[in-house]
Amino acid sequence: MITMMMSSNTHYHAHFYFDQATCQYAETIHVRANQELGLKVGRFHRKPVGPHTLWSFEIDFNGAQFESVTAWLEQVRAGHSVLVHPVTDDELRDHTDSVHWLGEPVSLDLSIFK
């Protein structure tokens, strides 16, 4: 796990990973992130998308919300891996050097950034 430099002006994404067997639970978390935390939640992908090699959905938040969102995700992830990264103009760095993992890291397809 890498300690991230946080700023209240920085935007973050959390990618919650799941598979067919855990899809129903992930759908519950997808809804709860919006309802309980009021966060923007992205599409529910039942296929790998972008650099993500597993099914996933994205949660958007800012630096002021970082601690509360990651603490909530840690409580509800139920063994799922979650990738948290800042959103900058350097997507390769965002998905490598600047990541924060909750749970086991997942291999990413970084070739899309080259």
Backbone as XML, in Angstrom:
<?xml version="1.0"?>
<chain id="A" units="angstrom">
  <residue number="1" name="MET">
    <atom name="N" x="0.841" y="-1.172" z="0.000"/>
    <atom name="CA" x="0.000" y="0.000" z="0.000"/>
    <atom name="C" x="0.889" y="1.238" z="0.000"/>
  </residue>
  <residue number="2" name="ILE">
    <atom name="N" x="0.569" y="2.190" z="-0.837"/>
    <atom name="CA" x="1.331" y="3.418" z="-0.950"/>
    <atom name="C" x="0.556" y="4.528" z="-0.267"/>
  </residue>
  <residue number="3" name="THR">
    <atom name="N" x="1.247" y="5.323" z="0.526"/>
    <atom name="CA" x="0.589" y="6.456" z="1.143"/>
    <atom name="C" x="0.461" y="7.555" z="0.112"/>
  </residue>
  <residue number="4" name="MET">
    <atom name="N" x="-0.739" y="8.028" z="-0.071"/>
    <atom name="CA" x="-0.997" y="9.031" z="-1.087"/>
    <atom name="C" x="-0.912" y="10.426" z="-0.488"/>
  </residue>
  <residue number="5" name="MET">
    <atom name="N" x="-0.444" y="11.365" z="-1.287"/>
    <atom name="CA" x="-0.498" y="12.771" z="-0.919"/>
    <atom name="C" x="-1.921" y="13.230" z="-1.183"/>
  </residue>
  <residue number="6" name="MET">
    <atom name="N" x="-2.623" y="13.656" z="-0.152"/>
    <atom name="CA" x="-4.016" y="14.047" z="-0.316"/>
    <atom name="C" x="-4.158" y="15.551" z="-0.272"/>
  </residue>
  <residue number="7" name="SER">
    <atom name="N" x="-5.046" y="16.037" z="-1.093"/>
    <atom name="CA" x="-5.397" y="17.441" z="-1.129"/>
    <atom name="C" x="-6.903" y="17.527" z="-1.272"/>
  </residue>
  <residue number="8" name="SER">
    <atom name="N" x="-7.498" y="18.504" z="-0.606"/>
    <atom name="CA" x="-8.950" y="18.639" z="-0.727"/>
    <atom name="C" x="-9.351" y="19.017" z="-2.143"/>
  </residue>
  <residue number="9" name="ASN">
    <atom name="N" x="-8.408" y="19.505" z="-2.948"/>
    <atom name="CA" x="-8.696" y="19.871" z="-4.332"/>
    <atom name="C" x="-8.510" y="18.709" z="-5.298"/>
  </residue>
  <residue number="10" name="THR">
    <atom name="N" x="-7.934" y="17.620" z="-4.832"/>
    <atom name="CA" x="-7.670" y="16.477" z="-5.701"/>
    <atom name="C" x="-8.919" y="15.622" z="-5.823"/>
  </residue>
  <residue number="11" name="HIS">
    <atom name="N" x="-9.127" y="15.124" z="-7.021"/>
    <atom name="CA" x="-10.251" y="14.236" z="-7.314"/>
    <atom name="C" x="-9.731" y="12.797" z="-7.267"/>
  </residue>
  <residue number="12" name="TYR">
    <atom name="N" x="-10.549" y="11.848" z="-6.796"/>
    <atom name="CA" x="-10.153" y="10.449" z="-6.678"/>
    <atom name="C" x="-11.201" y="9.531" z="-7.287"/>
  </residue>
  <residue number="13" name="HIS">
    <atom name="N" x="-10.735" y="8.371" z="-7.699"/>
    <atom name="CA" x="-11.606" y="7.274" z="-8.107"/>
    <atom name="C" x="-11.298" y="6.075" z="-7.223"/>
  </residue>
  <residue number="14" name="ALA">
    <atom name="N" x="-12.340" y="5.354" z="-6.852"/>
    <atom name="CA" x="-12.194" y="4.042" z="-6.218"/>
    <atom name="C" x="-12.844" y="3.049" z="-7.167"/>
  </residue>
  <residue number="15" name="HIS">
    <atom name="N" x="-12.134" y="1.983" z="-7.500"/>
    <atom name="CA" x="-12.657" y="0.937" z="-8.382"/>
    <atom name="C" x="-12.890" y="-0.307" z="-7.542"/>
  </residue>
  <residue number="16" name="PHE">
    <atom name="N" x="-14.143" y="-0.689" z="-7.418"/>
    <atom name="CA" x="-14.565" y="-1.845" z="-6.626"/>
    <atom name="C" x="-14.643" y="-3.028" z="-7.584"/>
  </residue>
  <residue number="17" name="TYR">
    <atom name="N" x="-13.829" y="-4.071" z="-7.339"/>
    <atom name="CA" x="-13.752" y="-5.231" z="-8.230"/>
    <atom name="C" x="-14.630" y="-6.376" z="-7.731"/>
  </residue>
  <residue number="18" name="PHE">
    <atom name="N" x="-15.228" y="-7.089" z="-8.686"/>
    <atom name="CA" x="-16.099" y="-8.214" z="-8.352"/>
    <atom name="C" x="-16.126" y="-9.185" z="-9.533"/>
  </residue>
  <residue number="19" name="ASP">
    <atom name="N" x="-16.823" y="-10.288" z="-9.356"/>
    <atom name="CA" x="-16.973" y="-11.270" z="-10.436"/>
    <atom name="C" x="-18.414" y="-11.773" z="-10.441"/>
  </residue>
  <residue number="20" name="GLN">
    <atom name="N" x="-18.686" y="-12.764" z="-11.249"/>
    <atom name="CA" x="-20.055" y="-13.262" z="-11.374"/>
    <atom name="C" x="-20.598" y="-13.760" z="-10.033"/>
  </residue>
  <residue number="21" name="ALA">
    <atom name="N" x="-19.758" y="-14.432" z="-9.273"/>
    <atom name="CA" x="-20.201" y="-15.001" z="-7.995"/>
    <atom name="C" x="-20.528" y="-13.930" z="-6.960"/>
  </residue>
  <residue number="22" name="THR">
    <atom name="N" x="-19.912" y="-12.752" z="-7.069"/>
    <atom name="CA" x="-20.123" y="-11.701" z="-6.071"/>
    <atom name="C" x="-20.858" y="-10.485" z="-6.641"/>
  </residue>
  <residue number="23" name="CYS">
    <atom name="N" x="-21.420" y="-10.657" z="-7.811"/>
    <atom name="CA" x="-22.086" y="-9.566" z="-8.522"/>
    <atom name="C" x="-23.239" y="-8.966" z="-7.706"/>
  </residue>
  <residue number="24" name="GLN">
    <atom name="N" x="-24.042" y="-9.798" z="-7.091"/>
    <atom name="CA" x="-25.193" y="-9.299" z="-6.343"/>
    <atom name="C" x="-24.747" y="-8.428" z="-5.168"/>
  </residue>
  <residue number="25" name="TYR">
    <atom name="N" x="-23.713" y="-8.862" z="-4.458"/>
    <atom name="CA" x="-23.207" y="-8.045" z="-3.349"/>
    <atom name="C" x="-22.655" y="-6.728" z="-3.876"/>
  </residue>
  <residue number="26" name="ALA">
    <atom name="N" x="-21.906" y="-6.779" z="-4.968"/>
    <atom name="CA" x="-21.345" y="-5.559" z="-5.557"/>
    <atom name="C" x="-22.450" y="-4.586" z="-5.964"/>
  </residue>
  <residue number="27" name="GLU">
    <atom name="N" x="-23.556" y="-5.101" z="-6.489"/>
    <atom name="CA" x="-24.683" y="-4.232" z="-6.844"/>
    <atom name="C" x="-25.215" y="-3.505" z="-5.613"/>
  </residue>
  <residue number="28" name="THR">
    <atom name="N" x="-25.242" y="-4.184" z="-4.485"/>
    <atom name="CA" x="-25.686" y="-3.567" z="-3.236"/>
    <atom name="C" x="-24.753" y="-2.419" z="-2.847"/>
  </residue>
  <residue number="29" name="ILE">
    <atom name="N" x="-23.455" y="-2.637" z="-2.939"/>
    <atom name="CA" x="-22.481" y="-1.596" z="-2.592"/>
    <atom name="C" x="-22.570" y="-0.444" z="-3.584"/>
  </residue>
  <residue number="30" name="HIS">
    <atom name="N" x="-22.793" y="-0.748" z="-4.842"/>
    <atom name="CA" x="-22.961" y="0.268" z="-5.894"/>
    <atom name="C" x="-24.081" y="1.241" z="-5.515"/>
  </residue>
  <residue number="31" name="VAL">
    <atom name="N" x="-25.202" y="0.704" z="-5.078"/>
    <atom name="CA" x="-26.345" y="1.528" z="-4.678"/>
    <atom name="C" x="-26.058" y="2.255" z="-3.364"/>
  </residue>
  <residue number="32" name="ARG">
    <atom name="N" x="-25.492" y="1.559" z="-2.404"/>
    <atom name="CA" x="-25.235" y="2.150" z="-1.084"/>
    <atom name="C" x="-24.264" y="3.322" z="-1.151"/>
  </residue>
  <residue number="33" name="ALA">
    <atom name="N" x="-23.251" y="3.247" z="-2.015"/>
    <atom name="CA" x="-22.268" y="4.337" z="-2.124"/>
    <atom name="C" x="-22.952" y="5.638" z="-2.504"/>
  </residue>
  <residue number="34" name="ASN">
    <atom name="N" x="-23.948" y="5.548" z="-3.356"/>
    <atom name="CA" x="-24.698" y="6.738" z="-3.745"/>
    <atom name="C" x="-25.694" y="7.141" z="-2.654"/>
  </residue>
  <residue number="35" name="GLN">
    <atom name="N" x="-26.456" y="6.194" z="-2.169"/>
    <atom name="CA" x="-27.509" y="6.514" z="-1.194"/>
    <atom name="C" x="-26.962" y="6.939" z="0.161"/>
  </residue>
  <residue number="36" name="GLU">
    <atom name="N" x="-25.966" y="6.230" z="0.665"/>
    <atom name="CA" x="-25.458" y="6.511" z="2.012"/>
    <atom name="C" x="-24.426" y="7.618" z="2.049"/>
  </residue>
  <residue number="37" name="LEU">
    <atom name="N" x="-23.608" y="7.711" z="0.995"/>
    <atom name="CA" x="-22.529" y="8.694" z="0.993"/>
    <atom name="C" x="-22.791" y="9.860" z="0.050"/>
  </residue>
  <residue number="38" name="GLY">
    <atom name="N" x="-23.800" y="9.731" z="-0.796"/>
    <atom name="CA" x="-24.112" y="10.795" z="-1.742"/>
    <atom name="C" x="-23.070" y="10.965" z="-2.829"/>
  </residue>
  <residue number="39" name="LEU">
    <atom name="N" x="-22.339" y="9.900" z="-3.132"/>
    <atom name="CA" x="-21.258" y="9.989" z="-4.113"/>
    <atom name="C" x="-21.733" y="9.629" z="-5.512"/>
  </residue>
  <residue number="40" name="LYS">
    <atom name="N" x="-21.046" y="10.191" z="-6.496"/>
    <atom name="CA" x="-21.295" y="9.813" z="-7.886"/>
    <atom name="C" x="-20.698" y="8.422" z="-8.085"/>
  </residue>
  <residue number="41" name="VAL">
    <atom name="N" x="-21.519" y="7.524" z="-8.611"/>
    <atom name="CA" x="-21.090" y="6.150" z="-8.836"/>
    <atom name="C" x="-21.227" y="5.860" z="-10.326"/>
  </residue>
  <residue number="42" name="GLY">
    <atom name="N" x="-20.177" y="5.304" z="-10.905"/>
    <atom name="CA" x="-20.160" y="5.034" z="-12.339"/>
    <atom name="C" x="-20.920" y="3.778" z="-12.723"/>
  </residue>
  <residue number="43" name="ARG">
    <atom name="N" x="-20.830" y="3.474" z="-13.990"/>
    <atom name="CA" x="-21.517" y="2.296" z="-14.535"/>
    <atom name="C" x="-21.047" y="1.014" z="-13.861"/>
  </residue>
  <residue number="44" name="PHE">
    <atom name="N" x="-21.934" y="0.055" z="-13.830"/>
    <atom name="CA" x="-21.679" y="-1.261" z="-13.254"/>
    <atom name="C" x="-21.239" y="-2.161" z="-14.402"/>
  </residue>
  <residue number="45" name="HIS">
    <atom name="N" x="-19.923" y="-2.397" z="-14.503"/>
    <atom name="CA" x="-19.357" y="-3.127" z="-15.644"/>
    <atom name="C" x="-19.242" y="-4.619" z="-15.358"/>
  </residue>
  <residue number="46" name="ARG">
    <atom name="N" x="-19.975" y="-5.409" z="-16.125"/>
    <atom name="CA" x="-19.880" y="-6.877" z="-16.021"/>
    <atom name="C" x="-18.930" y="-7.407" z="-17.086"/>
  </residue>
  <residue number="47" name="LYS">
    <atom name="N" x="-17.832" y="-6.702" z="-17.258"/>
    <atom name="CA" x="-16.747" y="-7.083" z="-18.168"/>
    <atom name="C" x="-15.560" y="-6.197" z="-17.815"/>
  </residue>
  <residue number="48" name="PRO">
    <atom name="N" x="-14.350" y="-6.602" z="-18.181"/>
    <atom name="CA" x="-13.198" y="-5.727" z="-17.961"/>
    <atom name="C" x="-13.329" y="-4.468" z="-18.823"/>
  </residue>
  <residue number="49" name="VAL">
    <atom name="N" x="-12.997" y="-3.324" z="-18.252"/>
    <atom name="CA" x="-13.073" y="-2.040" z="-18.955"/>
    <atom name="C" x="-11.800" y="-1.253" z="-18.675"/>
  </residue>
  <residue number="50" name="GLY">
    <atom name="N" x="-11.221" y="-0.662" z="-19.725"/>
    <atom name="CA" x="-10.005" y="0.132" z="-19.555"/>
    <atom name="C" x="-8.871" y="-0.728" z="-19.034"/>
  </residue>
  <residue number="51" name="PRO">
    <atom name="N" x="-8.142" y="-0.225" z="-18.046"/>
    <atom name="CA" x="-7.026" y="-1.008" z="-17.506"/>
    <atom name="C" x="-7.482" y="-2.086" z="-16.519"/>
  </residue>
  <residue number="52" name="HIS">
    <atom name="N" x="-8.760" y="-2.112" z="-16.218"/>
    <atom name="CA" x="-9.282" y="-3.012" z="-15.180"/>
    <atom name="C" x="-9.563" y="-4.386" z="-15.773"/>
  </residue>
  <residue number="53" name="THR">
    <atom name="N" x="-8.886" y="-5.395" z="-15.247"/>
    <atom name="CA" x="-8.959" y="-6.755" z="-15.786"/>
    <atom name="C" x="-10.084" y="-7.580" z="-15.177"/>
  </residue>
  <residue number="54" name="LEU">
    <atom name="N" x="-10.777" y="-7.013" z="-14.207"/>
    <atom name="CA" x="-11.931" y="-7.660" z="-13.585"/>
    <atom name="C" x="-13.149" y="-6.765" z="-13.764"/>
  </residue>
  <residue number="55" name="TRP">
    <atom name="N" x="-14.323" y="-7.304" z="-13.518"/>
    <atom name="CA" x="-15.543" y="-6.511" z="-13.497"/>
    <atom name="C" x="-15.394" y="-5.460" z="-12.395"/>
  </residue>
  <residue number="56" name="SER">
    <atom name="N" x="-15.990" y="-4.286" z="-12.601"/>
    <atom name="CA" x="-15.809" y="-3.221" z="-11.612"/>
    <atom name="C" x="-16.848" y="-2.117" z="-11.775"/>
  </residue>
  <residue number="57" name="PHE">
    <atom name="N" x="-16.881" y="-1.260" z="-10.773"/>
    <atom name="CA" x="-17.572" y="0.016" z="-10.882"/>
    <atom name="C" x="-16.716" y="1.050" z="-10.172"/>
  </residue>
  <residue number="58" name="GLU">
    <atom name="N" x="-16.948" y="2.308" z="-10.525"/>
    <atom name="CA" x="-16.137" y="3.413" z="-10.035"/>
    <atom name="C" x="-16.953" y="4.304" z="-9.109"/>
  </residue>
  <residue number="59" name="ILE">
    <atom name="N" x="-16.297" y="4.791" z="-8.068"/>
    <atom name="CA" x="-16.877" y="5.760" z="-7.155"/>
    <atom name="C" x="-15.996" y="6.999" z="-7.225"/>
  </residue>
  <residue number="60" name="ASP">
    <atom name="N" x="-16.590" y="8.173" z="-7.413"/>
    <atom name="CA" x="-15.858" y="9.430" z="-7.515"/>
    <atom name="C" x="-15.984" y="10.219" z="-6.214"/>
  </residue>
  <residue number="61" name="PHE">
    <atom name="N" x="-14.859" y="10.807" z="-5.762"/>
    <atom name="CA" x="-14.879" y="11.616" z="-4.547"/>
    <atom name="C" x="-13.681" y="12.552" z="-4.537"/>
  </residue>
  <residue number="62" name="ASN">
    <atom name="N" x="-13.647" y="13.472" z="-3.574"/>
    <atom name="CA" x="-12.546" y="14.427" z="-3.501"/>
    <atom name="C" x="-11.671" y="14.162" z="-2.281"/>
  </residue>
  <residue number="63" name="GLY">
    <atom name="N" x="-10.592" y="14.909" z="-2.179"/>
    <atom name="CA" x="-9.626" y="14.705" z="-1.101"/>
    <atom name="C" x="-10.201" y="14.908" z="0.283"/>
  </residue>
  <residue number="64" name="ALA">
    <atom name="N" x="-11.144" y="15.827" z="0.425"/>
    <atom name="CA" x="-11.764" y="16.057" z="1.730"/>
    <atom name="C" x="-12.568" y="14.833" z="2.175"/>
  </residue>
  <residue number="65" name="GLN">
    <atom name="N" x="-12.990" y="14.020" z="1.218"/>
    <atom name="CA" x="-13.777" y="12.825" z="1.516"/>
    <atom name="C" x="-12.924" y="11.559" z="1.603"/>
  </residue>
  <residue number="66" name="PHE">
    <atom name="N" x="-11.625" y="11.674" z="1.317"/>
    <atom name="CA" x="-10.756" y="10.501" z="1.184"/>
    <atom name="C" x="-10.833" y="9.568" z="2.394"/>
  </residue>
  <residue number="67" name="GLU">
    <atom name="N" x="-10.609" y="10.094" z="3.577"/>
    <atom name="CA" x="-10.574" y="9.251" z="4.778"/>
    <atom name="C" x="-11.921" y="8.569" z="5.029"/>
  </residue>
  <residue number="68" name="SER">
    <atom name="N" x="-13.003" y="9.314" z="4.923"/>
    <atom name="CA" x="-14.311" y="8.723" z="5.216"/>
    <atom name="C" x="-14.715" y="7.702" z="4.151"/>
  </residue>
  <residue number="69" name="VAL">
    <atom name="N" x="-14.421" y="7.973" z="2.895"/>
    <atom name="CA" x="-14.790" y="7.033" z="1.830"/>
    <atom name="C" x="-13.958" y="5.760" z="1.920"/>
  </residue>
  <residue number="70" name="THR">
    <atom name="N" x="-12.644" y="5.885" z="2.107"/>
    <atom name="CA" x="-11.816" y="4.675" z="2.181"/>
    <atom name="C" x="-12.134" y="3.870" z="3.443"/>
  </residue>
  <residue number="71" name="ALA">
    <atom name="N" x="-12.470" y="4.542" z="4.543"/>
    <atom name="CA" x="-12.859" y="3.815" z="5.763"/>
    <atom name="C" x="-14.173" y="3.063" z="5.525"/>
  </residue>
  <residue number="72" name="TRP">
    <atom name="N" x="-15.134" y="3.704" z="4.855"/>
    <atom name="CA" x="-16.408" y="3.049" z="4.542"/>
    <atom name="C" x="-16.174" y="1.852" z="3.626"/>
  </residue>
  <residue number="73" name="LEU">
    <atom name="N" x="-15.358" y="2.040" z="2.596"/>
    <atom name="CA" x="-15.072" y="0.937" z="1.672"/>
    <atom name="C" x="-14.387" y="-0.223" z="2.387"/>
  </residue>
  <residue number="74" name="GLU">
    <atom name="N" x="-13.485" y="0.091" z="3.289"/>
    <atom name="CA" x="-12.805" y="-0.967" z="4.050"/>
    <atom name="C" x="-13.815" y="-1.766" z="4.860"/>
  </residue>
  <residue number="75" name="GLN">
    <atom name="N" x="-14.808" y="-1.112" z="5.410"/>
    <atom name="CA" x="-15.837" y="-1.798" z="6.208"/>
    <atom name="C" x="-16.752" y="-2.665" z="5.365"/>
  </residue>
  <residue number="76" name="VAL">
    <atom name="N" x="-17.068" y="-2.229" z="4.138"/>
    <atom name="CA" x="-18.085" y="-2.929" z="3.345"/>
    <atom name="C" x="-17.522" y="-3.806" z="2.234"/>
  </residue>
  <residue number="77" name="ARG">
    <atom name="N" x="-16.233" y="-3.795" z="2.020"/>
    <atom name="CA" x="-15.692" y="-4.487" z="0.847"/>
    <atom name="C" x="-15.781" y="-6.006" z="0.941"/>
  </residue>
  <residue number="78" name="ALA">
    <atom name="N" x="-15.919" y="-6.563" z="2.118"/>
    <atom name="CA" x="-16.156" y="-8.003" z="2.308"/>
    <atom name="C" x="-15.202" y="-8.871" z="1.492"/>
  </residue>
  <residue number="79" name="GLY">
    <atom name="N" x="-13.922" y="-8.564" z="1.568"/>
    <atom name="CA" x="-12.913" y="-9.353" z="0.866"/>
    <atom name="C" x="-12.649" y="-8.923" z="-0.570"/>
  </residue>
  <residue number="80" name="HIS">
    <atom name="N" x="-13.426" y="-8.016" z="-1.095"/>
    <atom name="CA" x="-13.198" y="-7.519" z="-2.456"/>
    <atom name="C" x="-11.982" y="-6.596" z="-2.480"/>
  </residue>
  <residue number="81" name="SER">
    <atom name="N" x="-11.320" y="-6.553" z="-3.601"/>
    <atom name="CA" x="-10.224" y="-5.610" z="-3.806"/>
    <atom name="C" x="-10.788" y="-4.297" z="-4.307"/>
  </residue>
  <residue number="82" name="VAL">
    <atom name="N" x="-10.200" y="-3.201" z="-3.816"/>
    <atom name="CA" x="-10.608" y="-1.865" z="-4.240"/>
    <atom name="C" x="-9.341" y="-1.063" z="-4.546"/>
  </residue>
  <residue number="83" name="LEU">
    <atom name="N" x="-9.283" y="-0.515" z="-5.738"/>
    <atom name="CA" x="-8.179" y="0.351" z="-6.155"/>
    <atom name="C" x="-8.614" y="1.793" z="-5.982"/>
  </residue>
  <residue number="84" name="VAL">
    <atom name="N" x="-7.818" y="2.584" z="-5.265"/>
    <atom name="CA" x="-8.088" y="4.009" z="-5.089"/>
    <atom name="C" x="-6.910" y="4.760" z="-5.701"/>
  </residue>
  <residue number="85" name="HIS">
    <atom name="N" x="-7.228" y="5.769" z="-6.533"/>
    <atom name="CA" x="-6.158" y="6.556" z="-7.147"/>
    <atom name="C" x="-6.612" y="7.983" z="-7.395"/>
  </residue>
  <residue number="86" name="PRO">
    <atom name="N" x="-5.643" y="8.921" z="-7.431"/>
    <atom name="CA" x="-5.999" y="10.293" z="-7.783"/>
    <atom name="C" x="-6.295" y="10.368" z="-9.281"/>
  </residue>
  <residue number="87" name="VAL">
    <atom name="N" x="-6.975" y="11.416" z="-9.676"/>
    <atom name="CA" x="-7.267" y="11.654" z="-11.088"/>
    <atom name="C" x="-6.457" y="12.880" z="-11.498"/>
  </residue>
  <residue number="88" name="THR">
    <atom name="N" x="-5.413" y="12.630" z="-12.302"/>
    <atom name="CA" x="-4.551" y="13.710" z="-12.779"/>
    <atom name="C" x="-4.433" y="13.588" z="-14.299"/>
  </residue>
  <residue number="89" name="ASP">
    <atom name="N" x="-3.515" y="14.357" z="-14.849"/>
    <atom name="CA" x="-3.285" y="14.269" z="-16.294"/>
    <atom name="C" x="-2.310" y="13.147" z="-16.654"/>
  </residue>
  <residue number="90" name="ASP">
    <atom name="N" x="-1.858" y="12.377" z="-15.670"/>
    <atom name="CA" x="-0.932" y="11.258" z="-15.911"/>
    <atom name="C" x="-1.595" y="9.958" z="-15.450"/>
  </residue>
  <residue number="91" name="GLU">
    <atom name="N" x="-2.403" y="9.365" z="-16.333"/>
    <atom name="CA" x="-3.158" y="8.161" z="-15.963"/>
    <atom name="C" x="-2.259" y="6.975" z="-15.627"/>
  </residue>
  <residue number="92" name="LEU">
    <atom name="N" x="-1.111" y="6.846" z="-16.291"/>
    <atom name="CA" x="-0.197" y="5.743" z="-15.969"/>
    <atom name="C" x="0.275" y="5.863" z="-14.526"/>
  </residue>
  <residue number="93" name="ARG">
    <atom name="N" x="0.738" y="7.034" z="-14.146"/>
    <atom name="CA" x="1.180" y="7.241" z="-12.757"/>
    <atom name="C" x="0.017" y="7.051" z="-11.783"/>
  </residue>
  <residue number="94" name="ASP">
    <atom name="N" x="-1.172" y="7.563" z="-12.148"/>
    <atom name="CA" x="-2.339" y="7.422" z="-11.278"/>
    <atom name="C" x="-2.630" y="5.958" z="-10.961"/>
  </residue>
  <residue number="95" name="HIS">
    <atom name="N" x="-2.409" y="5.069" z="-11.945"/>
    <atom name="CA" x="-2.734" y="3.647" z="-11.788"/>
    <atom name="C" x="-1.533" y="2.790" z="-11.376"/>
  </residue>
  <residue number="96" name="THR">
    <atom name="N" x="-0.391" y="3.415" z="-11.119"/>
    <atom name="CA" x="0.795" y="2.659" z="-10.687"/>
    <atom name="C" x="1.390" y="3.276" z="-9.424"/>
  </residue>
  <residue number="97" name="ASP">
    <atom name="N" x="2.134" y="4.346" z="-9.558"/>
    <atom name="CA" x="2.855" y="4.939" z="-8.430"/>
    <atom name="C" x="1.943" y="5.576" z="-7.385"/>
  </residue>
  <residue number="98" name="SER">
    <atom name="N" x="0.756" y="5.982" z="-7.779"/>
    <atom name="CA" x="-0.117" y="6.739" z="-6.872"/>
    <atom name="C" x="-1.296" y="5.937" z="-6.335"/>
  </residue>
  <residue number="99" name="VAL">
    <atom name="N" x="-1.254" y="4.622" z="-6.436"/>
    <atom name="CA" x="-2.401" y="3.810" z="-6.010"/>
    <atom name="C" x="-2.406" y="3.551" z="-4.506"/>
  </residue>
  <residue number="100" name="HIS">
    <atom name="N" x="-3.590" y="3.292" z="-4.028"/>
    <atom name="CA" x="-3.824" y="2.870" z="-2.647"/>
    <atom name="C" x="-4.768" y="1.674" z="-2.756"/>
  </residue>
  <residue number="101" name="TRP">
    <atom name="N" x="-4.349" y="0.515" z="-2.279"/>
    <atom name="CA" x="-5.169" y="-0.693" z="-2.375"/>
    <atom name="C" x="-5.860" y="-0.988" z="-1.062"/>
  </residue>
  <residue number="102" name="LEU">
    <atom name="N" x="-7.113" y="-1.365" z="-1.159"/>
    <atom name="CA" x="-7.831" y="-1.986" z="-0.055"/>
    <atom name="C" x="-7.985" y="-3.439" z="-0.469"/>
  </residue>
  <residue number="103" name="GLY">
    <atom name="N" x="-7.397" y="-4.337" z="0.283"/>
    <atom name="CA" x="-7.396" y="-5.742" z="-0.111"/>
    <atom name="C" x="-6.232" y="-6.055" z="-1.025"/>
  </residue>
  <residue number="104" name="GLU">
    <atom name="N" x="-6.326" y="-7.200" z="-1.664"/>
    <atom name="CA" x="-5.255" y="-7.678" z="-2.532"/>
    <atom name="C" x="-5.199" y="-6.869" z="-3.832"/>
  </residue>
  <residue number="105" name="PRO">
    <atom name="N" x="-4.000" y="-6.466" z="-4.250"/>
    <atom name="CA" x="-3.878" y="-5.782" z="-5.545"/>
    <atom name="C" x="-4.336" y="-6.685" z="-6.685"/>
  </residue>
  <residue number="106" name="VAL">
    <atom name="N" x="-4.872" y="-6.076" z="-7.709"/>
    <atom name="CA" x="-5.349" y="-6.754" z="-8.910"/>
    <atom name="C" x="-4.457" y="-6.322" z="-10.066"/>
  </residue>
  <residue number="107" name="SER">
    <atom name="N" x="-4.099" y="-7.245" z="-10.930"/>
    <atom name="CA" x="-3.308" y="-6.902" z="-12.106"/>
    <atom name="C" x="-4.116" y="-5.983" z="-13.011"/>
  </residue>
  <residue number="108" name="LEU">
    <atom name="N" x="-3.454" y="-4.956" z="-13.527"/>
    <atom name="CA" x="-4.081" y="-4.017" z="-14.446"/>
    <atom name="C" x="-3.446" y="-4.159" z="-15.823"/>
  </residue>
  <residue number="109" name="ASP">
    <atom name="N" x="-4.185" y="-3.819" z="-16.860"/>
    <atom name="CA" x="-3.662" y="-3.786" z="-18.222"/>
    <atom name="C" x="-3.176" y="-2.364" z="-18.500"/>
  </residue>
  <residue number="110" name="LEU">
    <atom name="N" x="-1.926" y="-2.115" z="-18.200"/>
    <atom name="CA" x="-1.365" y="-0.782" z="-18.335"/>
    <atom name="C" x="-1.011" y="-0.417" z="-19.771"/>
  </residue>
  <residue number="111" name="SER">
    <atom name="N" x="-1.124" y="-1.361" z="-20.686"/>
    <atom name="CA" x="-0.768" y="-1.104" z="-22.091"/>
    <atom name="C" x="-1.644" y="-0.011" z="-22.705"/>
  </residue>
  <residue number="112" name="ILE">
    <atom name="N" x="-2.816" y="0.223" z="-22.170"/>
    <atom name="CA" x="-3.694" y="1.249" z="-22.758"/>
    <atom name="C" x="-3.153" y="2.656" z="-22.513"/>
  </residue>
  <residue number="113" name="PHE">
    <atom name="N" x="-2.212" y="2.810" z="-21.595"/>
    <atom name="CA" x="-1.648" y="4.123" z="-21.284"/>
    <atom name="C" x="-0.388" y="4.433" z="-22.094"/>
  </residue>
  <residue number="114" name="LYS">
    <atom name="N" x="0.014" y="3.520" z="-22.970"/>
    <atom name="CA" x="1.268" y="3.732" z="-23.724"/>
    <atom name="C" x="0.982" y="4.168" z="-25.131"/>
  </residue>
</chain>
